[in-house]
């Protein structure tokens, strides 16, 4: 599976379109409903996705110019922005998210080829090539789309996304993974083999599923750290 950001950008466009379609339906008090994220409403999730798009655009600016441009000014400012933005009306939130996604798309489209190998940092990842930004944004969009708890779930993920999640460095590699058709998807040291549909494996490993529908060779699924 390719990690080329210019190839993955088409996948990002499709994921973003699905997300925006869902957010458009959350008018009235739809954004005030609790999400699947502890302590967050759907409005918090939508605002986070808008500010995350801004954050990744900052990283692409860093990669393009060589001038250190953090994703967020500080963790406190990030949290405060999400809390304040979550209370806005639906129309304002939808417009904000749409604009933020469009500006990120423009930054991707205009990034010089050499900038994709530049090293940037966000969160606890340490220096990583800017090329990872596109894949990371896809993860943000797909996982938090599920977190909205508005009818979009892991079965709706494209198979390519679910497969790529299984091999992502951020994914806990705690077991050998086998599809329900018997195809070995990932091998790791140890005796535990977990079998099931690809989307359920990805949902379990990213904390978007409890493992229902999966089987373990030891009788119990391994414990997991939070997906980063």
C-alpha positions as CSV (number, residue, x, y, z in Angstrom):
1,X,0.0,0.0,0.0
2,X,1.3,3.4,-1.0
3,X,2.2,6.1,1.5
4,X,2.6,8.7,-1.3
5,X,0.8,11.8,0.0
6,X,-0.3,12.9,-3.4
7,X,-1.9,9.5,-4.0
8,X,-3.5,9.5,-0.5
9,X,-4.8,13.0,-1.0
10,X,-7.6,11.6,-3.2
11,X,-8.6,9.3,-0.3
12,X,-8.6,12.3,2.0
13,X,-10.9,14.1,-0.3
14,X,-13.4,11.3,-0.3
15,X,-13.2,10.9,3.5
16,X,-13.7,14.7,3.9
17,X,-16.7,14.7,1.6
18,X,-18.3,11.9,3.7
19,X,-17.6,13.8,6.9
20,X,-19.1,17.0,5.6
21,X,-22.2,15.2,4.4
22,X,-22.7,13.9,8.0
23,X,-22.1,17.3,9.6
24,X,-24.6,18.9,7.3
25,X,-27.3,16.7,8.9
26,X,-26.5,17.8,12.4
27,X,-28.5,21.0,12.4
28,X,-30.8,22.1,15.2
29,X,-29.4,20.7,18.4
30,X,-27.5,17.9,16.7
31,X,-24.1,19.3,17.7
32,X,-25.0,19.5,21.3
33,X,-25.5,15.7,21.6
34,X,-22.7,13.8,23.4
35,X,-20.1,12.1,21.1
36,X,-18.2,8.9,21.6
37,X,-15.3,11.0,22.9
38,X,-15.4,11.2,26.7
39,X,-16.6,14.7,27.8
40,X,-17.0,16.0,24.2
41,X,-20.2,16.8,22.4
42,X,-20.4,16.4,18.6
43,X,-19.6,20.2,18.5
44,X,-16.3,19.5,20.2
45,X,-15.5,16.9,17.6
46,X,-16.4,19.1,14.7
47,X,-14.4,22.0,16.1
48,X,-11.4,19.7,16.8
49,X,-11.5,18.5,13.2
50,X,-11.5,22.1,11.9
51,X,-8.6,23.2,14.1
52,X,-6.7,19.9,13.3
53,X,-6.9,20.9,9.6
54,X,-5.4,24.3,10.5
55,X,-2.7,22.5,12.6
56,X,-1.6,20.2,9.7
57,X,-1.6,23.3,7.4
58,X,0.9,24.8,9.8
59,X,3.1,21.8,9.5
60,X,3.0,22.0,5.7
61,X,4.0,25.6,6.0
62,X,6.9,24.5,8.2
63,X,8.0,21.9,5.7
64,X,7.7,24.4,2.8
65,X,9.5,27.3,4.4
66,X,11.9,25.7,6.9
67,X,10.5,28.0,9.5
68,X,9.4,26.2,12.6
69,X,5.6,26.5,12.7
70,X,4.0,24.3,15.4
71,X,0.8,22.6,14.8
72,X,-0.7,24.3,17.8
73,X,0.6,27.3,19.8
74,X,0.2,25.2,23.0
75,X,-1.8,22.4,24.4
76,X,-3.8,24.8,26.6
77,X,-4.6,27.0,23.6
78,X,-5.7,24.0,21.6
79,X,-8.0,22.8,24.4
80,X,-9.5,26.3,24.9
81,X,-10.2,26.7,21.2
82,X,-12.0,23.5,21.0
83,X,-14.1,24.2,24.1
84,X,-15.1,27.7,22.9
85,X,-15.8,26.6,19.3
86,X,-18.0,23.7,20.4
87,X,-20.8,26.1,21.4
88,X,-21.2,27.8,18.0
89,X,-24.3,27.4,15.9
90,X,-24.4,24.6,13.3
91,X,-24.1,26.9,10.3
92,X,-21.0,28.5,11.7
93,X,-19.4,25.2,12.6
94,X,-20.1,23.7,9.2
95,X,-18.7,26.8,7.4
96,X,-15.6,26.7,9.6
97,X,-14.9,23.1,9.0
98,X,-15.5,23.4,5.3
99,X,-13.1,26.4,5.0
100,X,-10.4,24.7,7.1
101,X,-10.6,21.5,4.9
102,X,-10.4,23.6,1.7
103,X,-7.4,25.5,3.0
104,X,-5.6,22.3,3.9
105,X,-6.4,20.9,0.5
106,X,-4.8,24.0,-1.1
107,X,-1.7,23.6,1.1
108,X,-1.4,19.9,-0.1
109,X,-1.9,20.9,-3.7
110,X,0.7,23.6,-3.6
111,X,3.4,21.9,-1.5
112,X,6.7,21.6,-3.4
113,X,7.9,18.1,-4.0
114,X,11.0,18.5,-1.9
115,X,8.9,19.7,1.1
116,X,7.4,16.2,1.7
117,X,10.7,14.9,3.0
118,X,11.2,17.8,5.4
119,X,11.0,16.8,9.1
120,X,8.2,18.3,11.2
121,X,6.9,17.5,14.7
122,X,3.6,17.4,16.4
123,X,2.3,15.8,19.6
124,X,4.7,13.1,20.9
125,X,5.6,11.7,17.5
126,X,9.1,13.2,17.3
127,X,10.5,14.4,13.9
128,X,8.6,12.7,11.0
129,X,8.5,13.5,7.3
130,X,5.8,16.0,6.3
131,X,4.6,13.3,3.9
132,X,2.9,11.6,6.9
133,X,0.6,14.6,7.4
134,X,-1.9,13.4,4.7
135,X,-2.2,10.0,6.2
136,X,-2.5,11.4,9.7
137,X,-5.3,13.7,8.5
138,X,-7.2,10.7,7.0
139,X,-7.0,9.0,10.3
140,X,-8.3,12.1,12.1
141,X,-11.2,12.4,9.7
142,X,-12.2,8.7,9.6
143,X,-11.8,8.0,13.3
144,X,-13.6,11.2,14.5
145,X,-16.3,10.7,11.9
146,X,-17.1,7.5,13.9
147,X,-16.8,9.5,17.1
148,X,-19.7,11.7,16.0
149,X,-22.0,8.8,16.6
150,X,-24.2,9.9,13.8
151,X,-24.6,6.8,11.7
152,X,-21.1,6.4,10.3
153,X,-19.2,3.4,11.7
154,X,-16.2,1.2,11.1
155,X,-18.2,-0.9,8.5
156,X,-18.3,2.3,6.4
157,X,-14.5,2.7,6.3
158,X,-12.9,1.9,3.0
159,X,-11.0,-1.4,3.0
160,X,-7.8,0.4,2.1
161,X,-8.0,2.6,5.2
162,X,-8.7,-0.3,7.6
163,X,-5.8,-2.3,6.1
164,X,-3.4,0.6,6.4
165,X,-4.4,1.2,10.0
166,X,-3.3,-2.4,10.9
167,X,0.2,-1.6,9.8
168,X,0.5,2.0,11.1
169,X,3.3,2.6,13.6
170,X,0.7,4.2,16.0
171,X,-1.3,1.0,16.0
172,X,-0.6,-1.4,18.9
173,X,1.0,-4.5,17.4
174,X,0.0,-6.9,20.1
175,X,-1.1,-9.9,18.1
176,X,-0.8,-11.6,14.8
177,X,-3.9,-10.5,12.8
178,X,-5.8,-12.8,10.4
179,X,-8.8,-11.9,8.3
180,X,-11.9,-14.0,8.6
181,X,-11.0,-15.4,5.2
182,X,-7.8,-16.8,6.7
183,X,-5.4,-14.3,5.2
184,X,-2.5,-13.3,7.5
185,X,-2.6,-9.5,7.7
186,X,0.1,-8.8,10.2
187,X,2.6,-11.0,12.0
188,X,4.2,-10.2,15.4
189,X,6.2,-12.1,18.0
190,X,4.1,-14.0,20.5
191,X,1.4,-16.7,20.6
192,X,-1.8,-14.7,20.2
193,X,-3.7,-14.7,16.9
194,X,-6.7,-12.5,16.5
195,X,-9.1,-13.2,13.7
196,X,-12.0,-11.3,12.2
197,X,-13.2,-8.9,9.6
198,X,-10.6,-6.2,8.7
199,X,-12.8,-3.3,9.7
200,X,-13.5,-4.9,13.1
201,X,-9.8,-5.5,13.7
202,X,-9.1,-1.8,12.8
203,X,-11.9,-0.6,15.0
204,X,-10.7,-2.7,18.0
205,X,-7.0,-1.5,17.6
206,X,-8.1,2.2,17.3
207,X,-10.5,2.1,20.3
208,X,-13.6,2.4,18.0
209,X,-14.8,-1.1,18.9
210,X,-14.7,-3.4,21.8
211,X,-13.6,-6.5,19.9
212,X,-17.1,-7.9,19.4
213,X,-16.9,-10.2,16.3
214,X,-13.2,-11.0,16.8
215,X,-11.8,-14.3,18.1
216,X,-8.5,-14.8,19.9
217,X,-6.4,-18.0,19.9
218,X,-5.9,-17.5,23.7
219,X,-9.6,-17.0,24.4
220,X,-9.1,-13.4,25.3
221,X,-8.1,-10.3,23.4
222,X,-4.9,-8.6,24.4
223,X,-5.1,-5.4,26.4
224,X,-4.4,-2.3,24.4
225,X,-2.9,1.1,25.0
226,X,-4.7,4.1,23.7
227,X,-4.3,4.6,19.9
228,X,-2.1,7.7,19.2
